Every structure is written in C-alpha cells, then in structure tokens.
C-alpha cells in the first residue's frame, strides 16, 4: 500500500485531510507538533483521530516555543483577538514560518518511511490570511521537495505535496468530511479554548461557525 504523511493538528481541516488520504487508499502516518500553542488540547484530538482513521503511526514532534514567540498563539503576553476577523490582513495569530517548519519535518519523515505523498490541510479561501496557506506557497514547496530529496535526485521518485482543501470553502470541507465519516465534535479549531471548549469569537471559530452555517450541517462544536 502506498504511504502518506498527514500533517494532523486535530483541527477541522487537517482531520478532513486525514480522512481524504485514507479514502484515497494511502497507508497514513500522522504527524503533529507541540510548539507551545495555547490550544494544545488539539493534540489529544489529533491522537484520537489518528487512531480512528487507522494511522499506522502517529508522531508528535516537540518544538521550542521560543522560535515562535511573536504569535498570539504561543505568547501568553499577546492576547488572541476576538470578533475582529479581517481577511485583508495577516493576523497576529500568524506563527512565523510554521508550515515551512512542519513541511520540512514531514519531508524528512516521508523520505525515511518511503512515502509517496505529504497531505497538508491548507486552505486559500476560508482561512485567516496566512501567507503559507496560498497555492503559490505549496507550488514553491513542491519545487523544494523535488530538489532536496535523495530519492528524487537519484531515482527520479517524486514526492507529491497534496493540498486537497486548497480551493475549497469551509462549507465544502465540512461536507466532504461528513461524507468520509469525520466527527467534527472530536476536532477543535479554536485559538484559545477554555476547558476544552471553543471560545466562539476568535478568527478560527468565526470561520468554523460560518462554514457550518453554509454547509447545511449542525455545528457540533462545544462552545463555552
């Protein structure tokens, strides 16, 4: 069976990506990151969904929070902004070079286990304005993968960076996940959850709520 590394945060998008990779017939290897995020409860849900969807392995890489300390997601001195979503600006929840770091780990993991693909749940429509979620970023990283790997240079074996959600609305993502058996009550998107429940007011919660409203499905999220 062909193998794929799936970047799995425990959120709505990455869990849907996991379900898609499994549905496409991949043997999935889940990769999550503990980088000092305030919403680290997502890692528990990542573990739950990795097991649910039959991941052959689930690794959690532990990174030093200090490398990402200018983000409101990691710095406890910076408050997560609420009820202020603006799609024209890069918000203070942006984590420096996060997807580049995550994909680099995934690249090493993928070559180590002989995977054919890396799945990442980035989205360029209903998202928070992060530069490393754009199609041109994924295209650029694909070039990096083509040039960086021994298997690619010596044997011409191309590792594909799969971003199946890149051009989907949040509602379309939810419908896709529901068709594939995702239980969204077992995911969390909130940047600042309280006792495991979503705040309902950060950028991510606002986009998630909008997605459920437009999807036709009941919002399964537990809000404070």
Protein Blocks (a to p, Z undefined) as FASTA:
>chain_A
ZZdddddehpaklmmmmmmmmmnopacddddddehiaklmmmmmmmmmmmmnopabdcdd
dddfklmmmpfklmmkbccdehiacfkbccfkbcghklmmmmmmmmmmmmmnopabdcdf
bdfklcghiaklcfklmmmmmmmmmmmpmklmmnopacddddfklmpcfklmmmmmmmno
pafklgcfbfbdgehiaehlamklmmmmmmmmmnopacfbdcZZ
